[in-house]
Amino acid sequence: MVTRLRAEPDSAAIGVTIGDFATTGVDGPFSVAYLVFNTIMNLTTQAEQVACFAKVAAAEANTDRSRSAMRGPPSSI
């Protein structure tokens, strides 16, 4: 995906960090953090999930603007 992104004009202006999203840090601060769809569900332990939220909180600019959009498993499971 990074290769496809870099093929786009002006893509060098977009920072990319590759790593495990539970443990890899990024330089901040950021005014908003958004965990999309199954981000947390892809982390299979509670410790990894907590670590992910801790990384998000550490990168925030004290704005209280973290957002999470998740889907749970179907109710028939």
Secondary structure as UniProt FT lines:
FT   HELIX           2..6
FT   TURN            9..10
FT   HELIX           11..13
FT   TURN            21..23
FT   STRAND          33..35
FT   TURN            37..42
FT   HELIX           46..59
FT   STRAND          66..68
FT   TURN            75..76
//
